[in-house]
């Protein structure tokens, strides 16, 4: 091996040997000063002596986290090794990239709402004839609810939809599902404001032990919207999920045992071949301890506030 051809890639490997010792073992006659300079250049190229040959990607949305760790194809990999790693890395990227309507909705819900927020169904006294008419009336209701909260110094966060198909796919009446942040006086206020359009309002906790972010998102997205329209509609000011991705040392691992204490695993999968490997884990972080929930008060239906994931 020449000291100046391929040496930097060599020095990026783990092992802890100094540049001077490596060069002496390889029969080169650089001085210790020259070797240290070469070592510094290797560090600049490789980031450290531990090779960064894995990629860790993490998506965080509130307490909801998706993490995936996979072998990254490297420019100096032999063709067979690179092809095997490329197969694994492609599968990993497909796993972590959110493409479908409900997957994007799931992240939006998780980033902005928790187990104590509300999943509300609104039905009409006299159902509108079209989706556009129903959304105009829903937007008027949302405007009044936002104004009522603003008078108390409280914000309104919501995700809404409009749908009209029955479970068997036949035509039904237009109605709405909305997810709203809870404040403590929502039941009476929402019923009163919606009374201008309908008499039936159904309240559920967002996560009640049976429902998850995924099932709520799938339910909101079950009806295909008109071309160019969105199935679920977010309100202004919602937080966006945080995505981080970086190359990490070969020593880094991802496992259930490495998750924070109290985390609940929702899904785990992995793929392995001769040269490549990925691990994917979806989990919920534990709910932080806090005092009495200011959003709950008597008369709001007496529903439990915490799901199995809360």
Rosetta blueprint (number, residue, H / E / L):
1 X L
2 X L
3 X L
4 X L
5 X L
6 X L
7 X H
8 X H
9 X H
10 X H
11 X H
12 X L
13 X L
14 X L
15 X L
16 X L
17 X L
18 X L
19 X H
20 X H
21 X H
22 X H
23 X H
24 X H
25 X H
26 X L
27 X L
28 X L
29 X L
30 X L
31 X L
32 X H
33 X H
34 X H
35 X H
36 X H
37 X H
38 X H
39 X H
40 X H
41 X H
42 X H
43 X H
44 X H
45 X H
46 X H
47 X L
48 X L
49 X L
50 X L
51 X L
52 X L
53 X L
54 X E
55 X E
56 X E
57 X E
58 X E
59 X E
60 X E
61 X E
62 X L
63 X L
64 X E
65 X E
66 X E
67 X E
68 X E
69 X E
70 X E
71 X E
72 X L
73 X L
74 X L
75 X L
76 X L
77 X L
78 X L
79 X H
80 X H
81 X H
82 X H
83 X H
84 X H
85 X H
86 X H
87 X H
88 X H
89 X H
90 X H
91 X H
92 X H
93 X H
94 X H
95 X H
96 X H
97 X L
98 X L
99 X L
100 X L
101 X H
102 X H
103 X H
104 X H
105 X H
106 X H
107 X H
108 X H
109 X H
110 X H
111 X H
112 X H
113 X L
114 X L
115 X L
116 X L
117 X L
118 X E
119 X E
120 X E
121 X E
122 X E
123 X E
124 X L
125 X L
126 X L
127 X L
128 X L
129 X L
130 X L
131 X H
132 X H
133 X H
134 X H
135 X H
136 X H
137 X H
138 X H
139 X H
140 X H
141 X H
142 X H
143 X H
144 X H
145 X H
146 X H
147 X H
148 X H
149 X H
150 X H
151 X H
152 X L
153 X L
154 X L
155 X L
156 X L
157 X L
158 X E
159 X E
160 X E
161 X E
162 X E
163 X E
164 X E
165 X E
166 X L
167 X L
168 X L
169 X L
170 X L
171 X E
172 X E
173 X E
174 X E
175 X E
176 X E
177 X E
178 X E
179 X E
180 X E
181 X L
182 X L
183 X L
184 X L
185 X L
186 X H
187 X H
188 X H
189 X H
190 X H
191 X H
192 X H
193 X H
194 X H
195 X L
196 X L
197 X L
198 X L
199 X L
200 X E
201 X E
202 X E
203 X E
204 X E
205 X E
206 X L
207 X L
208 X L
209 X L
210 X L
211 X L
212 X L
213 X H
214 X H
215 X H
216 X H
217 X H
218 X H
219 X H
220 X H
221 X L
222 X L
223 X L
224 X L
225 X L
226 X L
227 X L
228 X L
229 X L
230 X L
231 X L
232 X L
233 X E
234 X E
235 X L
236 X L
237 X L
238 X L
239 X L
240 X L
241 X L
242 X E
243 X E
244 X E
245 X E
246 X E
247 X E
248 X E
249 X L
250 X L
251 X L
252 X L
253 X L
254 X L
255 X L
256 X H
257 X H
258 X H
259 X L
260 X L
261 X L
262 X L
263 X L
264 X E
265 X E
266 X E
267 X E
268 X E
269 X E
270 X E
271 X E
272 X E
273 X L
274 X L
275 X L
276 X L
277 X E
278 X E
279 X E
280 X E
281 X E
282 X E
283 X E
284 X E
285 X L
286 X L
287 X L
288 X L
289 X L
290 X L
291 X L
292 X L
293 X L
294 X L
295 X L
296 X L
297 X L
298 X L
299 X L
300 X L
301 X L
302 X L
303 X L
304 X L
305 X L
306 X L
307 X L
308 X L
309 X L
310 X L
